[in-house]
Amino acid sequence: MPHCKCVRLLPVENVRVGAIYNSINAFILESNLEFKKLVAFASTRASSMIGKNKSAISKFHSMMPINILGVHCIAHHEALAIKYA
């Protein structure tokens, strides 16, 4: 049965696509996770994270059998809501 699990926040060197992709990719490999089971990606919704053509998620799309769903991180969404309340 499918389930959702928030694993952890990952540190990145900078906000460039390559650094973001490398951080996520390294975590997946170190954790012995299967790429084919990755179905969603939570982020701040910045274009470098989820942009259509040149983003971290588009790099994963090119190597995955299915498209990964990009979703807005609930913790970041909540922080923005509190900030602008």
N, C-alpha and C positions, 0 to 999 in steps of 0.2 A: 504494500500500500504506500503511495507517495506521501511524503511529509516534508514540511518546511523546517529548516534549521538555520538559525543565525549563528554562524561559526565564530567570527570575530572581525574586528576592524583591522585593516591591513595598513601598515605604514608605507608611504611612497616617498621617493627622493624628491620629486617635484610633480607638477600637474601636467606634464607632457604625456601624451598617449603612450609612448614606449615605456616610461617608468611605471605608469598605472598597469599596463598590460603585464609587464615583467613581474610586478609584485603579486598580482593575482595568479598568474601562471606558475610562479615559484611556489606559492602556497598550495595550489592544487596538486602539483607534483610531489611536494614534500609530505602532503597529507595522504598520499595514495588514493586520491579521489578520482573517479572516472569522469572524464570530460563529457561523455555521452549522457551522463545523468544530471549535468548542470542545466537547469531550466530557467533560472532567473538571476538577475544581477541587481543589487540595490546600490544606489549611489545618490549623490547630491543633484543629479540631473544636469550637470555641467556638460557642455558639448564635447569636451575631451573624454568624458566617460561614456556618453550614450549617443553621440552624434551619428548621423546616418552613414557617412562615408569614411571618415578618418577618426575613429574613436577606439577606445579599448574594447567596447562591446562588438564593434564591427570586425575587429581582428578575430574575436572568438567566433563570430558568425561564419567567417571564411573557413574555419576548420571543424565546424560542428555539423551534424546531420540535420539539426533543427535550429531555428532561430531562438536565441536566448531572449527572454523577456526582460526589459529594463524597467525597473520600478524605483520610485522615489523612496529613499531610506526613511523609515518611520521615525527614527530618532532625529534625523535632520529636519524632517517635516515638522515634527513637534517643536523643535528649537526655533524654527522660523515662525511658527504660530505664536509662541510665547513672546518672541522678540517684537512682533508687530501687533500684539493684542492691545 
